[in-house]
Amino acid sequence: MRISCEEFERATGEKIFPLAQDFLEKNNLEYNDLTTDETERVLSEIQRVLSSPLKLSGESRLPEWEAGWSQNLTSEVTPGSLIPGYMNKHPIMRWGGKFISAVSPNLEYLILSLLQLHLFEKWLANRSDIFEFGCGTGHNLLRARMANPTASLTGLDWTKASQEIIGRMNDSGVLLCKGRNFDFFKPDYSIDFPKGSAVYTFAALEQVGKNHKAFVKFLLDKEVDICLSIEPITELLDSSVEMEKLCIDYCQKRNYLDGYMTHLQELESSGQVEILEAKRNYIGSMFIEGYMQVVWRPRSKA
């Protein structure tokens, strides 16, 4: 089977934007459905992994991320060299509320590129300044530039390797972008946001567990215009559905993003923020549905 515009629209529940439609027409996103027995084996494998010790996300993992992004530092920076090493790790993915197996090479990365093009065109196309927090190798910024050819782009990450990669991207002409060091756990208030600035995260806040409030307060204090978070948001899942319950369990065991949506809802109730959108896209890896979105802005910008 091949992902079509119609299938993408069914998964996301909305009309596909032109950049994403063009991407689908130019790329082959092919997969196979799993049989009932194959699906049961995947569920059993996830349960087996959950019964084993797993690494926790958090502040202590900075050296690992530094080493990981350093592997993407090559003498020649290309879009392909920016793909994170953890991407396309498993042939099994989550798509449209089911498990699928990849046929096309790099299918996970292709689907995420498709989703980014759709969401970035929807939310970032008219912004003059765009900031990605937790940008890693800067590969997501390539789609931000496609969605907005004129914006000033800034990629922020807590590793030094990230800023070095962005420097090489500029030098090689792959992408003109600013790089800056930033730690979610200790926000840098010296950063200035021009009027109308947009902020986004993509599978980055995932790593902070329950420690997201300092970042949210930072964005509120700085009065950014809009924030798009594409993350595992377990509040949007249904624990009565087995594959979704296993996603919740996996996120909890890995200490992934916890309570972010609930905190934003509390801030909305107290009049501090406005939540513009919160929804699932039914896209994920074997273990988690990690690419839902919540879009919000400080109430003062409403």
C-alpha positions in Angstrom: 0.0 0.0 0.0 1.1 3.6 -0.6 0.2 6.6 1.5 -2.0 8.9 -0.6 -3.4 12.4 0.1 -6.7 10.9 1.0 -5.2 8.5 3.5 -3.2 11.3 5.1 -6.3 13.4 5.4 -8.2 10.5 7.1 -5.3 10.0 9.5 -5.0 13.7 10.4 -8.7 14.6 10.1 -8.0 17.7 7.9 -7.3 18.8 4.3 -3.7 18.3 3.3 -1.6 21.5 2.7 0.0 22.0 -0.7 3.7 21.4 0.3 2.8 18.0 1.9 0.7 17.1 -1.2 3.6 17.9 -3.5 5.9 15.8 -1.2 3.6 12.8 -1.5 3.5 13.1 -5.3 7.3 13.1 -5.5 8.0 10.4 -2.9 7.0 6.8 -2.5 5.7 6.1 1.0 4.9 2.4 0.8 4.0 0.0 3.6 2.3 -3.3 4.3 -0.6 -3.8 6.8 0.1 -6.4 9.4 -1.9 -9.6 9.9 -3.7 -10.2 13.2 -1.0 -12.6 14.2 1.7 -10.1 13.3 0.0 -7.4 15.3 -0.2 -9.7 18.3 3.5 -10.4 18.0 4.3 -6.7 18.0 2.1 -6.1 21.1 3.9 -9.0 22.8 7.3 -7.6 21.9 6.4 -4.2 23.3 5.2 -5.9 26.5 8.5 -7.8 26.7 10.5 -4.6 26.3 8.4 -2.9 29.0 9.2 -5.7 31.4 13.0 -5.0 31.0 15.0 -2.0 32.4 14.9 1.0 30.1 17.0 4.2 30.0 15.3 7.3 31.5 15.2 10.7 29.8 16.3 13.7 31.7 19.2 16.1 32.6 21.7 13.3 33.1 21.6 12.3 29.4 23.3 15.4 28.0 26.6 13.5 27.4 24.7 10.8 25.4 23.0 13.4 23.2 26.3 15.2 22.8 27.9 12.0 21.6 24.8 11.1 19.4 24.7 14.4 17.5 28.5 14.3 17.2 28.1 11.3 15.0 26.2 13.5 12.5 29.2 15.8 12.2 30.7 14.8 8.8 33.1 16.6 6.5 30.3 17.2 4.0 26.9 18.2 5.5 24.0 17.1 3.3 20.3 16.7 4.1 20.8 12.9 4.3 23.7 13.3 6.8 21.4 15.2 9.2 19.0 12.3 9.7 19.2 11.2 13.4 20.7 7.8 14.0 17.6 6.7 16.0 15.3 7.3 13.0 14.1 4.3 11.0 15.3 2.0 13.7 12.4 -0.4 13.6 10.5 -1.5 10.4 7.3 -1.5 12.4 5.5 1.9 12.7 2.1 3.2 13.9 0.0 4.7 11.2 -3.8 5.5 11.2 -4.4 3.7 14.5 -2.7 0.4 13.5 0.7 -1.1 13.2 2.3 -1.2 9.7 5.6 -2.5 8.3 7.8 -0.3 6.2 8.4 -1.1 2.5 10.0 2.2 1.4 13.4 2.9 2.8 13.4 5.5 5.5 9.6 5.4 5.7 9.5 6.8 9.3 11.6 9.8 8.3 9.5 10.3 5.1 6.2 10.2 7.1 7.5 12.7 9.6 8.8 15.0 6.8 5.3 14.8 5.3 3.7 15.7 8.7 6.1 18.6 9.2 5.5 20.1 5.8 1.8 20.0 6.5 1.9 21.5 10.0 4.7 24.0 9.2 2.8 25.4 6.2 -0.4 25.5 8.4 1.2 27.3 11.4 4.5 28.9 10.4 4.2 30.0 6.8 3.6 33.7 7.6 6.0 34.1 10.5 9.0 36.5 10.3 11.0 34.7 13.0 10.9 30.9 13.8 12.7 29.2 16.7 13.1 25.5 17.1 13.9 24.4 20.6 15.7 21.0 20.8 16.7 21.1 17.2 19.4 18.4 17.3 21.0 18.1 13.9 18.8 20.8 12.4 17.0 18.4 10.1 13.5 19.7 11.0 14.6 23.2 10.1 14.9 22.1 6.4 11.1 21.7 6.3 10.6 24.9 8.2 12.5 26.7 5.5 10.5 25.0 2.8 7.3 26.2 4.5 8.7 29.7 5.0 11.5 30.8 2.5 12.0 34.2 4.1 11.8 33.8 7.9 14.8 34.1 10.2 15.4 30.6 11.5 17.1 29.8 14.8 17.9 26.3 16.0 18.5 25.9 19.7 19.8 22.8 21.5 21.6 21.9 24.7 24.5 20.2 22.9 27.5 22.0 21.5 27.5 19.5 18.6 24.2 20.9 17.4 25.6 24.4 17.0 28.6 23.0 15.2 26.3 21.2 12.7 24.3 24.4 12.1 27.5 26.3 11.5 28.5 23.7 8.9 25.0 23.9 7.3 25.5 27.6 6.9 29.0 27.2 5.5 27.9 24.6 3.0 24.8 26.4 1.9 22.5 23.6 3.0 20.5 26.0 5.2 21.0 29.5 6.4 20.1 29.4 10.1 21.3 30.7 13.4 22.4 28.3 16.1 22.3 28.8 19.9 22.7 26.8 23.0 19.6 26.3 25.2 18.8 24.0 28.1 15.1 23.2 28.7 15.9 22.7 32.4 17.6 26.1 32.7 16.0 28.5 30.2 18.2 31.4 29.0 16.3 34.6 29.5 18.8 36.6 27.5 17.2 35.3 24.3 15.0 38.0 22.6 12.0 37.1 20.5 11.0 39.7 17.8 7.3 40.6 17.7 5.3 37.8 16.0 7.9 35.1 16.7 6.8 31.4 16.4 8.3 28.6 18.5 8.1 24.9 17.9 9.4 21.7 19.3 9.5 18.3 17.6 10.1 15.2 19.7 12.3 17.3 22.0 10.1 18.2 25.0 9.6 14.5 25.1 12.9 14.3 26.9 12.0 16.5 29.9 9.5 14.3 31.6 7.5 16.4 34.2 10.0 19.2 34.0 8.3 21.3 31.3 6.9 24.1 33.5 10.1 26.2 33.4 10.1 26.2 29.6 6.4 27.1 29.5 6.9 29.9 31.9 9.9 31.1 29.9 7.7 31.3 26.7 4.9 33.1 28.7 7.3 35.6 30.2 8.8 36.3 26.7 5.3 36.6 25.2 6.1 34.6 22.1 3.3 34.8 19.6 2.6 31.1 19.1 4.1 27.7 20.2 3.6 24.5 18.2 4.6 21.3 20.1 4.7 18.0 18.2 5.3 15.5 20.9 4.0 12.4 22.7 0.9 13.9 24.5 -0.4 10.9 26.4 -3.5 12.9 27.7 -4.9 12.5 24.1 -4.7 8.7 24.2 -7.3 6.1 25.3 -5.9 3.7 27.9 -8.7 1.2 27.1 -7.1 0.5 23.7 -4.2 -1.9 24.1 -1.8 -0.3 21.7 -2.5 3.1 23.2 -2.1 1.8 26.7 1.3 0.3 25.9 2.3 3.7 24.5 1.3 5.4 27.8 3.2 2.7 29.7 6.3 3.1 27.5 6.3 6.9 27.9 6.0 6.6 31.7 8.8 4.0 31.9 11.1 6.1 29.8 10.2 9.3 31.7 8.9 11.0 28.6 6.9 14.2 28.5 4.3 14.0 31.3 1.5 16.4 32.1 2.3 19.1 29.5 -1.2 19.2 28.0 -2.8 19.1 31.5 -0.6 22.1 32.5 -1.6 24.1 29.4 -5.3 23.3 30.1 -4.8 24.6 33.7 -3.2 27.8 32.3 -6.0 28.2 29.9 -8.6 27.9 32.7 -6.7 30.6 34.6 -6.7 32.9 31.5 -3.0 32.8 30.9 -2.9 30.9 27.6 -5.2 30.0 24.7 -5.0 26.5 23.2 -5.6 26.8 19.5 -5.4 23.1 18.6 -4.7 19.8 20.3 -5.0 16.6 18.2 -3.6 13.3 17.3 -2.2 12.4 13.8 -2.1 8.7 14.4 1.6 8.6 13.5 4.4 7.0 15.6 7.2 4.5 16.0 6.8 0.9 17.1 6.7 1.9 20.8 5.0 5.2 20.9 2.6 7.5 19.1 5.0 10.4 19.5 3.8 13.0 17.0 0.6 14.6 18.2 0.4 18.4 18.4 -0.8 21.1 20.7 -0.7 24.7 19.5 -1.0 27.5 22.1 -0.2 31.1 22.7 -0.1 33.5 25.7 -3.5 35.0 26.3 -2.0 38.5 26.0 -1.5 37.6 22.3 -5.1 36.4 21.8 
